[in-house]
């Protein structure tokens, strides 16, 4: 009887110690939860986890909306780089006074034709950055690259003149020869570099001091590179089955 009570006491002490350590280090619990297996909640997520979709280009080909950030992590986890462009306070007038929140701008890309822009407003800076990072992953687009002049080497610039607009801001990207570099302001230069462009001329007009509109106009200009069907896309391509019909 004494032996049994001693074993029960030891078990109780071990459980109490484990509970104390878990409460003492909540970050360890958070890391353990992140390492758990991803449980997809959409059909696209289930197909990706089952390995029936081989690349993210297949998703872009059919313009399938991505609703889970784990899909992006599955294909581009080891190549993505994120950067916080700016954190700015925003205020709203209420009956109780002014309510201050923080707005974060985050870009994400792999320097290889993939770029995303996320914007999020929250009460705390950390929450705003996390939300903007999630939004940037879900908004990732494919940037198209081309040549200036002859087609020698690898694509290095935008394939044609493209324009993006947001508010009063207009940004135009113009193909540039090799070695010219990215001739742009600080904001569009970061987005173009993260998208993988080496040589681009830019021209902007409007109130470019509006940070958010300038970033959105650049993002829209990069998105517009696939709006034009150029002769190199005229060739007959093999019909690929839609992943959602599997």
LINMOKA-V681279 format. One record per residue. N is the residue number from 0. RES is the residue in one small letter. PSI is psi in degrees with one decimal (* if undefined). Layout:
N/RES/PSI ; N/RES/PSI
//
This chain:
0/x/-41.5 ; 1/x/-37.5 ; 2/x/-40.7 ; 3/x/-42.4 ; 4/x/-33.3 ; 5/x/-41.1 ; 6/x/-40.1 ; 7/x/-38.6 ; 8/x/-42.6 ; 9/x/-41.0 ; 10/x/-43.0 ; 11/x/-40.6 ; 12/x/-39.3 ; 13/x/-42.2 ; 14/x/-41.1 ; 15/x/-41.9 ; 16/x/-42.3 ; 17/x/-40.8 ; 18/x/-38.1 ; 19/x/-43.6 ; 20/x/-37.7 ; 21/x/-42.0 ; 22/x/-29.9 ; 23/x/-30.9 ; 24/x/77.2 ; 25/x/-24.1 ; 26/x/-31.3 ; 27/x/-39.9 ; 28/x/-38.8 ; 29/x/-40.4 ; 30/x/-39.0 ; 31/x/-38.7 ; 32/x/-34.8 ; 33/x/-28.4 ; 34/x/-5.7 ; 35/x/159.5 ; 36/x/142.1 ; 37/x/128.6 ; 38/x/102.0 ; 39/x/148.4 ; 40/x/-3.1 ; 41/x/161.7 ; 42/x/-38.7 ; 43/x/-42.1 ; 44/x/-40.1 ; 45/x/-39.4 ; 46/x/-37.9 ; 47/x/-44.0 ; 48/x/-32.3 ; 49/x/-6.5 ; 50/x/15.1 ; 51/x/-10.5 ; 52/x/119.1 ; 53/x/-29.3 ; 54/x/163.2 ; 55/x/-22.2 ; 56/x/-30.7 ; 57/x/-33.1 ; 58/x/-42.3 ; 59/x/-33.3 ; 60/x/-37.6 ; 61/x/6.9 ; 62/x/46.0 ; 63/x/126.2 ; 64/x/136.5 ; 65/x/120.7 ; 66/x/-2.7 ; 67/x/131.2 ; 68/x/-22.7 ; 69/x/-24.5 ; 70/x/-43.1 ; 71/x/-42.0 ; 72/x/-32.4 ; 73/x/-38.2 ; 74/x/-34.4 ; 75/x/18.9 ; 76/x/-44.5 ; 77/x/-0.5 ; 78/x/-15.8 ; 79/x/142.8 ; 80/x/131.5 ; 81/x/153.8 ; 82/x/134.7 ; 83/x/113.6 ; 84/x/-46.2 ; 85/x/148.4 ; 86/x/119.8 ; 87/x/142.9 ; 88/x/141.4 ; 89/x/145.0 ; 90/x/149.8 ; 91/x/133.1 ; 92/x/123.9 ; 93/x/178.4 ; 94/x/-33.3 ; 95/x/-4.0 ; 96/x/-152.6 ; 97/x/135.6 ; 98/x/118.1 ; 99/x/130.0 ; 100/x/172.3 ; 101/x/135.3 ; 102/x/126.1 ; 103/x/139.8 ; 104/x/121.6 ; 105/x/135.4 ; 106/x/151.9 ; 107/x/141.3 ; 108/x/174.4 ; 109/x/12.0 ; 110/x/20.3 ; 111/x/58.7 ; 112/x/22.5 ; 113/x/128.9 ; 114/x/142.8 ; 115/x/147.7 ; 116/x/128.3 ; 117/x/139.2 ; 118/x/132.4 ; 119/x/140.3 ; 120/x/133.4 ; 121/x/169.2 ; 122/x/-31.9 ; 123/x/152.5 ; 124/x/-42.1 ; 125/x/-41.0 ; 126/x/-37.7 ; 127/x/-40.5 ; 128/x/-43.2 ; 129/x/-42.8 ; 130/x/-38.8 ; 131/x/-35.5 ; 132/x/-41.6 ; 133/x/-43.0 ; 134/x/-35.7 ; 135/x/-35.7 ; 136/x/-39.3 ; 137/x/-16.4 ; 138/x/14.2 ; 139/x/134.9 ; 140/x/168.2 ; 141/x/125.6 ; 142/x/133.5 ; 143/x/136.6 ; 144/x/155.0 ; 145/x/-159.4 ; 146/x/159.2 ; 147/x/118.6 ; 148/x/-132.2 ; 149/x/153.3 ; 150/x/81.5 ; 151/x/133.8 ; 152/x/-152.2 ; 153/x/154.0 ; 154/x/140.9 ; 155/x/-9.6 ; 156/x/-177.0 ; 157/x/145.1 ; 158/x/-22.4 ; 159/x/174.9 ; 160/x/126.6 ; 161/x/151.2 ; 162/x/136.3 ; 163/x/146.6 ; 164/x/146.0 ; 165/x/120.5 ; 166/x/-128.9 ; 167/x/-3.5 ; 168/x/133.7 ; 169/x/126.7 ; 170/x/127.8 ; 171/x/128.4 ; 172/x/130.2 ; 173/x/135.1 ; 174/x/142.8 ; 175/x/151.9 ; 176/x/162.7 ; 177/x/136.7 ; 178/x/-8.9 ; 179/x/-29.6 ; 180/x/-176.1 ; 181/x/108.6 ; 182/x/95.2 ; 183/x/169.4 ; 184/x/176.9 ; 185/x/-43.2 ; 186/x/-55.2 ; 187/x/-28.0 ; 188/x/-39.5 ; 189/x/-41.4 ; 190/x/-41.8 ; 191/x/-38.1 ; 192/x/-41.6 ; 193/x/-24.1 ; 194/x/-13.2 ; 195/x/9.5 ; 196/x/142.7 ; 197/x/-32.3 ; 198/x/114.6 ; 199/x/134.0 ; 200/x/143.2 ; 201/x/154.3 ; 202/x/128.6 ; 203/x/154.5 ; 204/x/163.9 ; 205/x/-171.2 ; 206/x/83.0 ; 207/x/-5.9 ; 208/x/-16.5 ; 209/x/101.9 ; 210/x/-49.6 ; 211/x/-43.2 ; 212/x/-35.9 ; 213/x/-42.5 ; 214/x/-41.4 ; 215/x/-37.9 ; 216/x/-39.9 ; 217/x/-42.8 ; 218/x/-39.7 ; 219/x/-34.8 ; 220/x/-40.9 ; 221/x/-39.4 ; 222/x/-30.1 ; 223/x/-7.3 ; 224/x/-19.0 ; 225/x/8.8 ; 226/x/-19.4 ; 227/x/132.4 ; 228/x/98.4 ; 229/x/165.3 ; 230/x/-29.7 ; 231/x/-11.5 ; 232/x/3.3 ; 233/x/-21.6 ; 234/x/145.2 ; 235/x/134.0 ; 236/x/150.9 ; 237/x/134.6 ; 238/x/125.0 ; 239/x/136.3 ; 240/x/138.0 ; 241/x/128.0 ; 242/x/-29.8 ; 243/x/-12.8 ; 244/x/3.7 ; 245/x/*
//
